[in-house]
Amino acid sequence: MKKMLLLSTLLISLPTYALNTNDVSNTVTKNTLTQNTATAITQLEIAKEWNLTEPEWNQYLKYMQGASGRYYQKLSPPEVLGIQAETNEELTHFAEVAAKLEHDKLERELRFNLAFHQAASKLYSEEPLIKPFDYAPFTPIPKN
């Protein structure tokens, strides 16, 4: 009990040793404002990353709190919104958003894949792409 009290006292008073009182209160205020701003910006940034408006993003969040959250956990937000679309215009809109996002993602992945293979060829040009593999330890048939 005494050790806990001593440890608590040290932890509470620790910042006072490192900084003067004005620095501590300013730091706390700045951190609080930064954290609140970052949280507010994050939701809007996430919506923009998916090429969705803020109302569309909020609708997606609403869907994911219900059955869609259980059925469509691995789908992207535009895909979920497209599945839940009530009009052909919404369906077309979300299908186009999802198609563009997938196209852009695949383009980046293929570009990286090409760069990866070029780097591997440069770094390991003297080695075969696939080295010979000895299957003997894994075969069930004994070798005579």
C-alpha positions as CSV (number, residue, x, y, z in Angstrom):
1,M,0.0,0.0,0.0
2,K,2.8,2.4,0.9
3,K,4.7,1.5,-2.3
4,M,1.5,2.2,-4.3
5,L,1.0,5.6,-2.6
6,L,4.6,6.6,-3.1
7,L,4.5,5.5,-6.8
8,S,1.3,7.5,-7.3
9,T,2.7,10.6,-5.7
10,L,5.8,10.4,-7.9
11,L,3.9,9.9,-11.1
12,I,1.5,12.8,-10.3
13,S,4.3,15.2,-9.5
14,L,6.7,14.0,-12.2
15,P,5.7,16.6,-14.9
16,T,6.3,19.4,-12.3
17,Y,9.9,18.5,-12.1
18,A,10.4,18.5,-15.8
19,L,8.5,21.7,-16.7
20,N,7.3,24.8,-15.0
21,T,3.6,25.3,-14.3
22,N,2.9,27.5,-17.3
23,D,4.5,25.0,-19.7
24,V,2.3,22.2,-18.4
25,S,-1.0,24.0,-18.7
26,N,-0.1,25.3,-22.2
27,T,0.9,21.8,-23.3
28,V,-2.3,20.3,-22.0
29,T,-4.5,22.9,-23.8
30,K,-2.6,22.5,-27.1
31,N,-2.8,18.7,-27.0
32,T,-6.5,18.8,-26.2
33,L,-7.2,21.2,-29.1
34,T,-5.1,19.2,-31.5
35,Q,-6.7,15.9,-30.6
36,N,-10.2,17.3,-31.0
37,T,-9.4,18.8,-34.4
38,A,-7.7,15.6,-35.6
39,T,-10.8,13.6,-34.7
40,A,-13.1,16.0,-36.6
41,I,-10.9,16.1,-39.6
42,T,-10.3,12.4,-39.7
43,Q,-14.0,11.5,-40.5
44,L,-14.1,14.0,-43.4
45,E,-10.7,12.8,-44.7
46,I,-11.9,9.2,-44.6
47,A,-15.0,10.1,-46.6
48,K,-12.8,11.9,-49.1
49,E,-10.5,8.9,-49.4
50,W,-13.5,6.8,-50.5
51,N,-14.7,9.6,-52.8
52,L,-17.8,10.0,-50.7
53,T,-19.5,13.1,-49.5
54,E,-20.0,13.7,-45.8
55,P,-23.7,12.7,-46.0
56,E,-22.9,9.6,-47.9
57,W,-20.2,8.7,-45.3
58,N,-22.7,9.2,-42.5
59,Q,-25.2,7.0,-44.3
60,Y,-22.6,4.3,-44.6
61,L,-21.8,4.5,-40.9
62,K,-25.5,4.2,-40.2
63,Y,-25.8,1.1,-42.4
64,M,-22.8,-0.5,-40.7
65,Q,-24.5,-0.2,-37.3
66,G,-27.2,-2.5,-38.5
67,A,-27.4,-5.7,-40.4
68,S,-25.0,-4.4,-43.1
69,G,-22.3,-4.3,-40.5
70,R,-22.6,-8.0,-40.0
71,Y,-23.1,-9.0,-43.6
72,Y,-20.7,-6.7,-45.4
73,Q,-17.8,-6.2,-43.0
74,K,-15.2,-6.8,-45.8
75,L,-16.8,-4.6,-48.4
76,S,-15.7,-1.0,-49.1
77,P,-18.0,1.9,-48.2
78,P,-19.1,2.6,-51.8
79,E,-19.9,-1.1,-52.2
80,V,-22.1,-1.1,-49.1
81,L,-23.8,2.0,-50.2
82,G,-24.3,0.6,-53.7
83,I,-25.9,-2.6,-52.3
84,Q,-28.3,-0.4,-50.2
85,A,-29.1,2.0,-53.1
86,E,-32.7,2.8,-53.4
87,T,-32.6,4.3,-56.9
88,N,-30.9,3.4,-60.2
89,E,-29.0,6.7,-60.0
90,E,-27.6,5.9,-56.6
91,L,-26.7,2.4,-57.8
92,T,-24.9,3.7,-60.8
93,H,-23.2,6.4,-58.8
94,F,-21.8,4.1,-56.2
95,A,-20.8,1.5,-58.8
96,E,-18.8,4.1,-60.6
97,V,-17.1,5.3,-57.4
98,A,-16.2,1.7,-56.5
99,A,-15.0,1.0,-60.0
100,K,-12.7,4.0,-60.0
101,L,-11.3,3.2,-56.6
102,E,-10.6,-0.4,-57.6
103,H,-9.0,0.8,-60.9
104,D,-6.7,3.2,-59.1
105,K,-5.8,0.7,-56.5
106,L,-4.9,-2.0,-59.1
107,E,-2.9,0.6,-61.1
108,R,-0.8,1.4,-58.0
109,E,-0.4,-2.3,-57.2
110,L,0.7,-3.2,-60.7
111,R,3.1,-0.2,-60.8
112,F,4.7,-1.4,-57.6
113,N,4.8,-5.0,-58.8
114,L,6.8,-3.9,-61.9
115,A,9.2,-1.8,-59.8
116,F,9.6,-4.7,-57.4
117,H,10.5,-7.2,-60.1
118,Q,12.9,-4.7,-61.7
119,A,14.6,-4.2,-58.3
120,A,14.8,-7.9,-57.7
121,S,16.3,-8.5,-61.2
122,K,18.9,-5.8,-60.5
123,L,19.8,-6.9,-57.0
124,Y,19.8,-10.7,-57.7
125,S,20.7,-10.8,-61.4
126,E,23.1,-13.7,-60.8
127,E,20.6,-15.9,-59.1
128,P,17.9,-18.0,-60.8
129,L,14.3,-16.7,-60.3
130,I,13.3,-20.0,-58.7
131,K,16.0,-22.1,-57.1
132,P,16.0,-25.9,-57.5
133,F,13.9,-27.5,-54.8
134,D,14.5,-30.9,-53.3
135,Y,11.2,-32.7,-52.9
136,A,12.7,-35.8,-51.3
137,P,12.1,-34.9,-47.6
138,F,8.4,-34.3,-48.4
139,T,7.5,-37.3,-50.6
140,P,5.7,-40.3,-49.0
141,I,7.3,-42.7,-51.3
142,P,10.7,-43.9,-50.1
143,K,13.6,-43.6,-52.6
144,N,15.3,-46.9,-53.6
